[in-house]
Amino acid sequence: MKSKVIFFLAGAAVVTLSFTFATASRAPKAITKNTPQVSHNEPVGGLLSEDKF
């Protein structure tokens, strides 16, 4: 019984890894940078900024 469980877990791990590898190999190879657009003309917002006029 114990060996059946070990074989089942090993088989599930192999199937999971094969699907992961197949999905990762189909992913696009383009690398994009996600840098936020910063505007230096506007006041800083957030919890720590205070409006002093």
N, C-alpha and C positions, 0 to 999 in steps of 0.2 A: 504494500500500500504506500509506504514511504517513497519507494523508488518511482511509482507512478506519478506522485505529486511533483517530485523533482524533475522528471521528464516533461511533465505538463508545463511547469514554470520555465524550464529551459526552452521549450518550443515556443511559448508565448513571447519570451525575450527575443528569440531569433526573428520571429514574425514582426515584432514591433520595431526592431532595429532595421530590418529590411525595408519596411515601409518608410521609416525615417530617412534612410539613405536614399531611397528612390525619390522622395519628396525634395530633399535637399539638393539632389543633383539636377532637378528641373528648375530650381530657383534662378531668377535672372542674375547675371553676373555684374550688373551695373551697380556701382557704389555711389550713393548720393549722400551729401552732407546736409544735415538738418540743423542749420544755424539760424537762430532767431534774428529777425530784422530789428535792429536797434535804431531808434530815432533819438538824436541828441538835442533836438529842438523842443522836446516836450518835457514837462516836469516829471520827476520820478514819482511813481505811484506805489502804493503798498500800505502795509500796516504801520510802518515806522516813519512815513513822511508826514509832515505837517504843513499846512498852507499858512504862510505868514505873509500878510500884505501890509 
